[in-house]
């Protein structure tokens, strides 16, 4: 999907007043973060130096990007215990029972993830990558590195510049995997399908009974979450696919019964020696 087609296919119902107002508000709030990053504040310089340490650190290897979809309930993720994994959001939950702890974790959405689960995320000991704009909310630790995003649709190959969120933290994970040098990237738990439907970006108040994730009570009653923008995500994934193929690398979808149809599919269990 091209950027032009994405805009063309966007229906008027998807351009709700709430969505437009929220877009204006977040861009206005972004200005000081933009200035701090691009004019190289002391914190920005130090953070970019930390990012550079990860550049091509896993060159030529494979990794698994682990999303939070309900298909993980039917996936033996203990097979990932000896693999390099880039997980997202709340994948640290039930890690012991599921049989593996992620190598890296990426969290990008500020109000929904980084603020609602701030205490949990702040205490994580594994290497973690959070949204630059949320830096004031977290304790400065050696295992925490920030990724800066802006609003220009593209696939970033250099995270010391900026990235594009691409309407899903999965897209940030893919850009990080590229930056780290992985040749093969496998998606797991990327169901690309929520039970609830509605205007993309619409704020929903959780009932505590949602079944969109790998564990019960992912969002407890009263917490907020947003309807996914599938078209926006697909625009980003297509850009990622082109970037990887151009560099002789590949992204393959190993999600069990996933609905995403951008990347070639593979049976998850076929990736492990028997």
RALIN-V59476 format. One record per residue. N is the residue number from 1. RES is the residue in one letter. D_LAST is the distance of its C-alpha to the last C-alpha in Angstrom with 1 decimal. Layout:
# RALIN-V59476
n={N N}
res={RES RES}
d_last={D_LAST D_LAST}
This chain:
# RALIN-V59476
n={1 2 3 4 5 6 7 8 9 10 11 12 13 14 15 16 17 18 19 20 21 22 23 24 25 26 27 28 29 30 31 32 33 34 35 36 37 38 39 40 41 42 43 44 45 46 47 48 49 50 51 52 53 54 55 56 57 58 59 60 61 62 63 64 65 66 67 68 69 70 71 72 73 74 75 76 77 78 79 80 81 82 83 84 85 86 87 88 89 90 91 92 93 94 95 96 97 98 99 100 101 102 103 104 105 106 107 108 109 110 111 112 113 114 115 116 117 118 119 120 121 122 123 124 125 126 127 128 129 130 131 132 133 134 135 136 137 138 139 140 141 142 143 144 145 146 147 148 149 150 151 152 153 154 155 156 157 158 159 160 161 162 163 164 165 166 167 168 169 170 171 172 173 174 175 176 177 178 179 180 181 182 183 184 185 186 187 188 189 190 191 192 193 194 195 196 197 198 199 200 201 202 203 204 205 206 207 208 209 210 211 212 213 214 215 216 217 218 219 220 221 222 223 224 225 226 227 228 229 230 231 232 233 234 235 236 237 238 239 240 241 242 243 244 245 246 247 248 249 250 251 252 253 254 255 256 257 258 259 260 261 262 263 264 265 266 267 268 269 270 271 272 273 274}
res={X X X X X X X X X X X X X X X X X X X X X X X X X X X X X X X X X X X X X X X X X X X X X X X X X X X X X X X X X X X X X X X X X X X X X X X X X X X X X X X X X X X X X X X X X X X X X X X X X X X X X X X X X X X X X X X X X X X X X X X X X X X X X X X X X X X X X X X X X X X X X X X X X X X X X X X X X X X X X X X X X X X X X X X X X X X X X X X X X X X X X X X X X X X X X X X X X X X X X X X X X X X X X X X X X X X X X X X X X X X X X X X X X X X X X X X X X X X X X X X X X X X X X X X X X X X X X X X X X X X X X X X X X X X X X X X X X X}
d_last={37.7 40.5 42.6 45.5 43.7 42.5 46.1 47.4 45.0 45.8 48.0 51.1 49.5 46.8 49.6 50.8 53.5 51.1 48.6 51.3 52.9 49.6 48.9 52.4 52.1 48.8 50.1 53.3 51.5 49.4 52.3 52.6 48.8 49.1 52.1 50.4 47.4 49.1 52.1 49.9 51.0 50.1 47.2 45.9 46.2 44.3 41.6 41.2 41.0 38.0 36.3 36.8 34.8 31.7 32.5 29.7 28.3 24.7 25.7 23.1 20.1 18.2 18.8 18.4 21.7 21.6 24.4 25.8 25.5 25.2 21.9 20.3 21.2 18.6 15.9 13.6 15.0 13.9 10.9 13.8 15.2 14.4 15.2 18.8 20.1 23.5 24.4 27.7 30.5 29.7 25.9 26.9 27.8 25.6 23.3 23.0 22.2 19.7 17.8 18.6 21.8 22.3 23.0 26.0 27.9 30.3 33.2 35.9 38.0 40.9 42.7 39.7 37.1 38.6 41.8 40.8 38.0 39.7 39.8 36.1 35.3 37.9 36.3 32.8 31.9 29.1 30.2 31.6 33.3 36.1 38.8 41.7 44.2 43.2 43.6 46.7 44.8 42.4 42.8 42.7 39.7 37.8 34.5 36.1 36.6 38.2 37.6 40.7 40.7 43.5 44.3 44.1 41.2 39.1 35.9 36.5 35.1 37.1 36.9 39.9 42.0 40.8 38.2 38.5 37.1 36.4 36.9 33.6 32.0 28.9 31.1 32.0 28.3 27.7 30.9 29.8 26.4 28.5 30.9 28.2 27.2 23.6 22.8 20.1 20.6 18.6 20.5 19.2 21.6 24.3 25.6 28.9 30.7 33.1 34.8 38.1 40.0 43.0 44.5 41.9 42.6 44.5 44.5 43.3 44.0 41.1 41.6 38.7 37.2 35.4 31.9 30.9 28.5 25.5 27.9 31.2 34.3 32.9 36.5 39.0 42.1 44.6 42.2 42.2 39.6 40.1 39.3 36.8 38.2 35.6 37.7 38.1 34.4 33.7 36.4 34.7 31.2 32.8 34.4 31.1 29.4 32.4 32.4 28.7 29.1 32.4 30.8 28.0 25.4 23.6 22.9 20.4 20.4 17.1 19.2 18.7 21.9 23.7 27.2 27.4 27.7 28.5 25.1 22.7 20.0 16.2 13.7 12.5 9.0 8.6 9.4 6.3 3.8 0.0}
